[in-house]
Amino acid sequence: MKISRIARVGAVAAVAALALAGCAANEAPGADTAGAATSDLSGEVAGGGASSQEVAVQAWTAGFQTANPDVTITYDPSGSGAGRESFQAGAFPFAGSDRAFTVEEIEAGPFEACVDGSGVIELPTYISPIAVIFNIEGVDALNLDAPTIAGLFAGTITNWNDPAIAALNEGVALPDLAVTPVHRADDSGTTENFTDYLYQAAGDVWTSEPDGEWPLSSGEAAQGTSGVVSAVAAGNGAVGYADASRAAEEGLSTAAVKVGDEFVEYSPEAAAAIVDASPLEEGRGDGDLAIELQRTSDEAGVYPIVLVSYMIACQEYADAAVAPIVKSFLEYVASAEGQQAAAAAAGNAPISDALREQVNAAIELIVVE
């Protein structure tokens, strides 16, 4: 009988739950009691990767280090691609990425921080909508559908008073102003998630397959999330895409996106809803919780342009000394306390209890000697 990966993860979760219950009589090592359980940890661990997670990671490290004063966690928000490359090279024992490794990348390896043959743990612990941000003097809000968004970034819509935009925004005084699309210059998981939405929802207009590197030569390139946000804020007529928390932080105008027959503003709740409605990818290991996002959902209140950012770690580390620190840190990241701390700081969506159960089961697979 073939057992699905979800079922296997559920079985591991059950075992983990029993183990935690057994420890409860003493001092439970769960993430919600990280301070009591991990206060004897010491050392320094450096990670890096997705800039979308930067504010959340700052909240996680602050909370974790408060509970573990002899531990130092650092994080370089160099971008998802750089984070994955550094993790593969062994420079980081954990990485943040706005996409999971593909099955082919995992099979090809190598992963220098891990023991040969070790599985790769990929945890969807940061969920956030990707906002379509724009800067049009005198216009604070717009409704856009997938073909129109694709046209703005593909270069087929070149002016803000284009009939396609006007048809979606009756009564809005759209200026005769050139469109300046801004995209990421670096290899970015945010870009891969954004182009995945365009490809799934507007394939007739956007014909390039999803990729972390921007596939077109048109438009203006900017480094990192902060670069895109700054470029859009500085340019009248500019349009870009960025983690919604950063858009809100800078006070940028954002578009409502058409889903079914309604236009949906981004929100953490709408982002979390589409994640819970999407299945895990097939063909992956028990600790590899890559989610197959359904971008074309027409369910009410669902926001389809969403990124799921992953924490990536080894199941077994070549340097055994880093394993207990990374494992305990990830337990805090996934905990209700850690998720709420990130949400308060970054405005992302806390993971659901059902997803947390799977994430905790995956973390339990990390070998600590």
C-alpha positions in Angstrom: 0.0 0.0 0.0 1.3 3.4 -1.0 1.3 5.9 1.9 1.1 9.6 1.0 3.8 12.0 2.3 1.1 13.9 4.2 0.2 10.7 6.0 3.8 10.0 6.8 4.3 13.5 8.2 1.2 13.0 10.2 2.6 9.8 11.6 5.8 11.6 12.6 3.7 14.3 14.2 2.0 11.7 16.3 5.3 10.3 17.5 6.6 13.7 18.2 3.5 14.6 20.2 3.9 11.5 22.3 7.6 12.3 22.9 6.6 15.9 24.0 3.9 14.5 26.3 6.5 12.3 27.9 8.8 15.2 28.6 6.0 17.4 29.9 6.3 16.0 33.4 9.7 17.5 33.6 10.3 20.5 31.3 8.7 20.3 27.9 11.1 21.2 25.1 8.3 22.7 22.9 8.8 26.0 21.1 6.4 27.8 23.4 8.8 27.1 26.3 12.0 27.7 24.4 13.3 29.9 27.2 13.1 27.1 29.9 14.3 24.3 27.6 17.1 25.9 25.7 18.7 28.3 28.3 21.8 26.1 28.4 22.5 26.6 24.6 25.5 28.7 23.6 27.2 29.6 20.4 26.8 31.6 17.2 24.9 30.6 14.1 24.7 32.7 10.9 22.0 32.2 8.3 20.8 34.3 5.4 18.6 34.5 2.3 15.2 35.9 1.6 14.9 39.6 2.2 11.1 39.3 2.5 11.7 37.6 5.9 14.1 40.1 7.2 11.7 41.9 9.7 10.2 38.6 10.8 13.7 37.1 11.4 14.6 40.1 13.5 11.6 39.4 15.7 12.4 35.7 15.9 16.1 36.2 16.8 15.1 38.8 19.4 12.7 36.5 21.1 14.9 33.4 20.8 18.0 35.2 22.1 16.1 36.7 25.0 15.3 33.1 26.1 18.8 31.9 25.2 21.2 34.8 26.1 24.3 32.8 25.3 23.2 32.2 21.7 23.7 34.7 18.8 21.7 34.3 15.6 22.6 36.5 12.6 20.8 36.7 9.3 22.0 38.2 6.0 19.0 39.3 3.9 20.9 38.8 0.7 18.0 37.3 -1.3 16.6 33.8 -1.8 19.0 32.7 -4.5 22.0 33.8 -2.5 20.6 32.1 0.6 20.1 28.8 -1.2 23.6 28.9 -2.8 25.2 29.7 0.6 23.4 26.9 2.3 24.4 24.5 -0.5 28.0 25.6 -0.2 28.0 25.1 3.6 28.4 28.8 4.4 25.1 28.9 6.2 23.6 26.1 8.3 20.2 27.4 7.7 18.7 29.6 5.0 15.5 31.6 4.2 14.0 31.3 0.7 10.9 32.4 -1.0 10.7 29.1 -2.8 11.7 25.6 -1.9 14.5 23.8 -3.6 13.2 21.8 -6.6 13.3 18.0 -6.4 15.9 18.1 -9.1 18.1 20.6 -7.2 17.9 18.4 -4.1 18.8 15.3 -6.0 21.8 17.1 -7.7 23.1 18.6 -4.4 25.6 18.9 -2.8 24.6 20.3 0.6 28.0 20.9 2.3 26.5 21.7 5.7 24.7 18.4 5.8 26.0 14.8 6.3 26.1 12.9 3.0 22.7 11.5 2.3 21.0 13.7 4.8 17.5 14.9 3.9 16.8 18.6 3.5 14.2 20.2 5.9 12.1 22.9 4.3 9.6 24.6 6.5 6.9 27.1 5.3 7.0 29.4 8.3 6.5 32.8 6.7 3.4 33.5 4.7 2.8 36.9 3.2 0.9 38.5 0.4 2.9 40.1 -2.4 1.6 43.6 -3.0 1.4 45.2 -6.4 2.7 48.7 -5.5 2.4 51.8 -7.6 3.1 55.5 -7.5 0.7 57.7 -9.5 0.3 61.2 -8.3 -3.3 61.8 -7.3 -4.3 58.1 -7.4 -4.3 56.2 -4.1 -6.1 52.9 -5.1 -6.6 50.8 -8.2 -8.4 47.6 -9.1 -6.4 45.3 -11.4 -6.9 41.8 -12.8 -4.3 39.3 -13.8 -4.1 40.1 -17.5 -3.7 43.8 -16.7 -1.0 43.2 -14.2 0.8 41.0 -16.6 0.5 43.7 -19.3 2.0 46.3 -17.1 5.1 44.2 -16.4 5.3 42.6 -19.9 5.3 46.0 -21.5 2.1 45.6 -23.5 0.4 48.3 -21.4 2.6 51.3 -21.5 0.4 54.2 -20.2 -1.7 54.5 -17.0 -4.8 55.7 -18.9 -4.9 52.5 -21.0 -8.5 51.3 -21.7 -7.8 48.0 -19.9 -7.0 49.9 -16.7 -9.8 52.4 -17.1 -12.4 49.6 -17.6 -11.5 48.2 -14.1 -11.5 51.6 -12.4 -14.7 53.5 -13.3 -14.6 57.0 -12.0 -10.9 57.1 -11.3 -9.0 60.0 -13.1 -6.2 58.1 -14.7 -3.4 60.4 -16.0 -1.7 60.3 -19.4 1.5 59.0 -17.8 4.0 56.4 -18.9 4.2 53.2 -16.9 7.6 52.3 -15.5 7.7 48.7 -14.3 10.2 47.9 -11.6 11.5 44.4 -11.0 14.1 42.7 -8.8 17.7 42.7 -10.1 18.7 39.8 -8.0 17.6 36.1 -8.0 14.5 36.4 -5.9 11.9 34.1 -4.5 9.5 37.0 -4.5 10.1 37.3 -8.3 9.5 33.6 -8.7 6.2 33.7 -6.8 5.1 36.8 -8.7 5.9 35.4 -12.1 4.3 32.1 -11.0 1.0 34.0 -10.4 1.3 35.8 -13.8 2.0 32.5 -15.6 -0.8 30.7 -13.9 -3.5 33.4 -14.0 -2.6 35.3 -17.2 -0.8 32.9 -19.4 -2.1 34.4 -22.6 -0.3 37.7 -21.7 2.6 36.4 -19.6 4.3 33.6 -21.5 7.6 33.3 -19.5 7.7 30.4 -17.1 8.1 31.2 -13.4 11.7 32.1 -12.5 13.6 33.8 -9.7 15.5 35.9 -12.2 13.4 38.5 -14.1 12.9 37.0 -17.6 12.5 40.3 -19.6 15.0 43.0 -20.6 12.4 45.8 -20.3 11.7 47.8 -17.2 13.8 49.1 -14.3 15.8 46.7 -12.2 16.4 47.3 -8.4 18.3 45.3 -5.8 16.3 43.5 -3.2 12.9 44.3 -1.7 14.1 47.6 -0.4 15.4 48.6 -3.8 12.1 47.9 -5.5 10.2 49.8 -2.8 12.6 52.8 -3.0 12.4 52.9 -6.8 8.6 52.8 -6.9 8.4 55.5 -4.2 10.8 57.7 -6.1 9.2 57.5 -9.5 5.8 58.9 -10.6 4.3 56.3 -12.9 6.3 53.4 -11.4 4.7 50.0 -10.6 6.4 47.1 -8.8 5.9 44.1 -6.6 7.1 43.6 -3.0 6.4 41.8 0.2 3.2 43.5 1.5 4.7 44.2 4.9 7.3 46.4 3.3 4.7 48.2 1.1 2.7 49.0 4.2 5.8 50.1 6.1 6.6 52.7 3.4 3.0 53.8 2.9 2.9 52.9 -0.8 -0.4 52.6 -2.8 -1.4 49.1 -3.6 -3.8 47.4 -6.0 -6.8 45.2 -5.2 -6.6 42.1 -7.3 -9.5 40.5 -9.1 -10.5 37.0 -7.7 -13.6 35.6 -9.2 -16.1 38.5 -9.4 -14.6 40.6 -6.7 -11.5 42.7 -6.1 -9.5 41.6 -3.0 -7.2 43.8 -1.0 -4.1 42.0 0.3 -4.3 40.8 3.9 -2.5 38.3 6.1 -5.8 36.4 6.4 -6.4 36.2 2.7 -2.8 35.0 2.2 -3.1 32.3 4.8 -6.4 31.1 3.3 -4.9 30.3 -0.1 -2.0 28.4 1.6 -4.3 26.2 3.6 -6.3 25.5 0.5 -3.2 24.4 -1.4 -1.7 20.9 -1.3 1.9 19.8 -0.5 4.0 19.0 -3.5 4.3 15.3 -4.3 7.6 13.4 -4.5 9.4 15.0 -1.5 10.9 13.7 1.7 9.0 13.7 5.0 10.6 16.9 6.3 10.3 18.8 2.9 7.1 20.7 3.2 7.0 22.5 -0.2 3.5 23.8 -0.9 2.0 23.8 -4.4 0.1 27.1 -4.4 -3.1 27.4 -6.3 -2.9 30.8 -7.9 -6.2 30.6 -9.9 -8.5 30.0 -7.0 -11.8 31.9 -7.2 -12.8 31.4 -3.6 -14.2 34.5 -1.9 -11.7 36.5 0.1 -8.6 34.7 -1.2 -5.6 36.8 -2.3 -3.7 34.9 -5.0 -0.3 36.7 -5.1 1.3 35.3 -2.1 4.7 34.0 -1.2 5.5 31.2 1.2 9.0 31.7 2.5 10.8 28.7 3.9 13.3 28.1 6.6 15.7 25.5 5.2 18.0 23.2 7.3 19.7 19.9 7.3 18.1 16.8 8.7 21.6 15.8 9.9 24.5 18.3 10.2 28.1 17.7 9.4 28.9 20.0 12.3 26.9 18.4 15.1 27.4 21.5 17.3 25.1 23.7 15.3 22.2 21.2 15.2 20.7 21.9 18.7 20.9 25.7 18.1 19.2 25.5 14.7 16.6 23.0 15.8 15.7 25.1 18.9 15.6 28.3 16.8 13.2 26.7 14.3 11.0 25.4 17.1 10.7 29.0 18.3 10.1 30.2 14.7 7.2 27.8 14.3 5.7 28.3 17.7 2.5 30.3 18.3 4.6 32.8 20.2 7.2 33.1 17.4 4.6 33.4 14.7 2.7 36.1 16.6 5.9 38.0 17.2 6.7 38.0 13.5 3.2 39.0 12.6 3.3 41.9 15.0 6.6 43.1 13.5 6.1 42.3 9.8 2.4 42.0 9.2 2.7 38.5 7.8 0.1 35.7 8.3 0.8 33.3 11.2 0.7 29.7 10.1 -2.4 27.7 11.0 -2.4 25.1 13.8 -2.7 22.3 11.2 0.4 23.5 9.3 2.3 24.0 12.6 1.7 20.3 13.4 3.4 19.3 10.2 6.2 21.8 10.6 6.9 20.6 14.1 7.0 17.0 12.9 9.6 18.0 10.3 11.7 19.8 12.9 11.7 16.7 15.0 13.6 14.9 12.2 16.7 17.1 12.8 19.3 14.9 14.5 20.7 16.3 17.8 23.5 14.2 19.4 
